[in-house]
Amino acid sequence: MSSANDRPPVESLAIDALCIDSEAGRRYVYTRTGPSERLRRSIAARGIMTPLVVAPDGLLVCGARRLRAAAELGIRALPVVRAADAAGAFLAGVWENAAHRNFAPLELAGLFRRLERIAGLGRDAIAAVYLPACGLDPSPIVLAKYLALADLPEEIAALPLRESHLFLIAEHGGADAAALAAVFAALQPSAGEARVVRGLMADAAVREGGSITQVAALREVRDILAADTPPRLKVPALRSLLRRRALPRLSAWEDAAREAAARGGLAGPVEVRLPPDLEGDDVELRVRIRDEAGFARAAEALGSARAREAIKKILSILRGEEA
């Protein structure tokens, strides 16, 4: 059991002597939001009760909000504890911040990477101890996903991307990651749409013997991304283009099925959909009814001999009996 004499001594340090590392080269975990009014009132009334922690090289480890509040209140000297080593200082900052902060995914990614590089911890220890402290499952797979985020270049991290976009992008490296980031930033797709677009770009790249970067550089793709239309309209246009490049045979079958539906009188009141990637042999018929007349039209279309022949033709396309 440690005694009071084992604890690092508290020293008084001039506020000008306390320095915070830059955002670009940040080593420690800082709360970038300013101090709350409640914290300001407390410090104004009683001073700083909990000392700040500094690393051996003088960089602040934890207490950024206390430091800012003190500066705003004109306090010139602050109580600090100087950590014995950088690793210990970093871990002290981690635990203090984990107790009261909700980290953004990129912040967590940088935190876990620095636990490796500064504190020298292995991935098993990080997963078991620090993931739960940050509200995550203690899974090596989860940790690997966050460490992949930490390796994303700053220019990608700075783009207006959703968390789900970042995790998808981080599964790729180099130019492919940058290409996906540019596509997602232009489209602003939902998580599901982003996954579909990424999958189709990868499939098209494999089929054409290229890369995601090369697919993103296609003139047709660039035209869609640059079009003066809302992102919600660009997503289906790009998805359609990519499906035709990645799955040309399926696209031809879908075109043939639509033609058969139109000839059979199903094009208006009844929407015909093929199963995803022709898995299975079901045909989905969606009836669009807005009023009683629409119901009558749909019933008449589905009950006609032309419709029955159209459905037979669509089924034969699904079975591969017709091109």
N, C-alpha and C positions, 0 to 999 in steps of 0.2 A: 504494500500500500504506500502510495506516495504521500509525503508530508508537504506542508506549506512551503518548506525550504526548497522542495524540488521544482516548484513552479517557476516559470520564467519571470524575472522581475519586471515590474511596470515602470517605464520611464516616461518622462515628459519630453515631447518632441515638438519643435516649432512647426506650425502648419505648412510653412513654405518648404520644409524639408521632406514632406510626404509627397511622393510622386506615384502616379498611376501609369502603367504601361499603355502604349498606344493601342488603338482598336486593331490595327493590322497585325501587330506583334504581340497581342494579348496572351499572357501566360496564366493569369489568375481569373477568378470568376467574379465579375462585378455586376452589381445591380445598376443598370444604366438609367432607370427611372429615378427621378429626384426624390428627396425625402418627403415624407408625408407631413401635413400640418401638425399631426399628433406628435411626431418625432421632434419637430422643431420646438413645440411648446415644452416638451419634456426636457430637451437639452437647454433651452433658455432658462428653465426653472431650476434644474439640478445639475446641469453640466453633463458630460459624457460619463456614464456610470460603468459601461463595459468598454475596456480598452480596445483600440484598434490593433490589428495584427500586421506586422511588416515582415517581409522576407529579409534574409541576411544582407541582400544588396540594396535594401531601402525601399523597394517597391511595396506598395500597399497590397495586402493579401485579402483582407476583409474589413469592411467598415466604410465603403464608398459613400453611402447615404449619410452616415454620421459625419464624415469629412466634409461633405457638401453643406450640410446643415450648419456645421461649426463655422465654415467660411462665410455663409450668409449672415450668421449672427455676430460675426466679428471676433470670434474666439481665436486666439493666436497660438495657443499651446494645447496639445492634446495628449491624453494618456495612451501609450502604445506598449505592446509586448512584441519583442523582437524574436522571431522564430529561430531555432538553432540551425535549421537547414531548409533548403528550398522545398524538398519533398514534404516535410512536416508542415511547412507554411501553406503549401498548396492544399494539402488534405484538410487543414483547419478551415481554409476558405470554402472548400467544397461542402463540408458539413454545416457550416454556418448558413450558407446560401440554400442548401437543400432543405433546411428547416422551415424556410418561409417563402421560397420562390417556386413559381411554375415556369420551367424552362421551355423555350421554343425548341423544336427538333434540331435546328442547326446549333443552338447553344449546347444541347445535350451531346450532339456529335463531337463538338470541340472539347467538351468536358471529358468525355470518355477517352478521347485520343490523348489528352494531356495527362489523364490518370496513368496511361501507359508510359508516356515519354518523360514526365516530370516526376511522378511518384514511383515509377518503376513497377507498377502492379501488373500481374498477369491477367489475361482475359477471363479466366475462371473466377478470380477474386472480384474483378469488376462486375461480372454478371451476377455473382452471388450476393454481393454487399451493396453495390452502388446503384444497380438498376432498381431494386426495390425502394431504395432511399429516394429515388426520383419518380416513383409511382409506376414503374415498368415491371413486367414479368422477368424473373431472373433467368433468362434464356440466352444461351450463346448465339442463337439465331437472331434474336432481337438486337443483341450487341453488335453482331456483324453488320446488320443493316445500318445502324447508327454510325459505325466506323466508316462504312462506305460513304455516308453523307459527309463525314469530316474530310474526305479526300476530294470532294467536289471543288473545282476552281472557284475563286472568289467571284469571277464574272458571271458564273452560273448562279451562285448563291444570291447574288444581288438582283436577279431578274424577278419580276412579279409572278412567282410560281406558288402553287398550293403545296402543302406538305406532301400530299399524295403524289404530286408531280416529281418532287425531289427524290422520293424513295424509288420511283420507277427509273428516273434518270441515273441514280447512283448505281443501278445494276449494270450500267455500261461504263465504258471508260473512254478517255480521250476525245477524239472528234465526234464519235457517235453520241456521247453524252451531251456535247455542245449542240449538235444538230437537233436532238430531241428537245433540249431546253428551249431552243429558238422556236420550234414548232408549238410546243405547249404554251409559251409566252404569247404567241400570236393568236392561238385558238382559245385559250382559257377553258379547256374542256373539263367536264366533271371527272371524278376519279375513274368511273367506269369507262367513259369515252376515251380518256387518256390511255387506259390499259389496252383498249381495242385498237386505237391508232398505233400505239407502240408495237403491238403484236403484228399488225398488218405491214408496218414498215419493215419489221424484222423478216417477215415471211417474203415480202417482195425482194428484199436484199438477198436472201438465200436463193430464191428462184432465179434471180438475174445475176447471181455470182458476184454481187457487190457488197456494199455496206449500207448501214442506215444513213450515213453521211451522204452517200451517193444518191440514195432514194430522195432524201430531203432536198438535194440540189437539182432534181429534175425540174425542167421548165414548167410542167403542168402543176407540180406541187408548189413551186414558187409563185405561180400565178394565183393559185387559190389563196395562199397566205397573204399576198399583197392586195387582193381584191378589196374594193371599197364597200364591203358588206359586213354586217355584224358577225362576230365570232360564232354565234349559234347557227348561222347559215353556212359557215365555212367548214364546220366539223362534219356534217353529212356529206358535203361535196368531196372533202378529202378522203373520207372513209370509202365512198363509192369508187373514187379513182384508185385507191390503194387495193381495194378488193379485186378490181379488174386486173391489176398488175400481179397481185400475189396469187389469185385464184382464177385464172382465165377460164378454165373449164367450167367451174361453178358459175361464173358470171354468164357464160354462154347458155347454160341450162336455165338460169333464172330468166334471161331474156326470152328464151323459147317458151318458158312457162307463162310469162306475162302475155306474150303474143297469143298463146292458146286461150288464156283467160279472156282476153279482149274479144277474140273470135267467138267465144262461147257466151258472150254477153255478160261476163262477170266483172268487167273492168270498172263499172260505175258503182252500183250499190254494194258490191261484194269485193273485198280486198283479199287477194290470194297471196300467201306467204309460204315460202319453202322453209324446211327445217334448217337450222344453222349448219352450214357446211355440208348439207345433205346427209346428216347423220340420222338414220331412221328413214321411214317412208311415209311419214304423216304430212298431210297438207293442212295448213291452218287457213280457215275461211273466216274473215271478219266482216260482219255485216254492219254497215254504217246506216243508222236509222235516225232521222231527225223529226219525222212526223209520220202520220198514218200512211200517206202516199208513198213515202220511202220504204216502209215495211212491205207494202204491197208489191213495189218494184223488186225488192230483194227476194221475196217469196217466189215471184214469177220467174226471176232469173235463175234461182237455184233449182226450181222445179222443171225447167225446160229441157227438151232433148239436147239442145245445143250445149247447155251447161254440163249435162252428164257426159257428153262426148269430150268436152274441154277438160273435165276432171280426169277422165280416163287417159287423155293425152299427157296431162301433167304427171300422173302417176307413172306412165311409161317413161317419161323423161327422168323421173327420180330413180327408176330402176335401171337406167342406163340403156334402155332399149331404143331411145331416139336421141339424136344429137341436138 
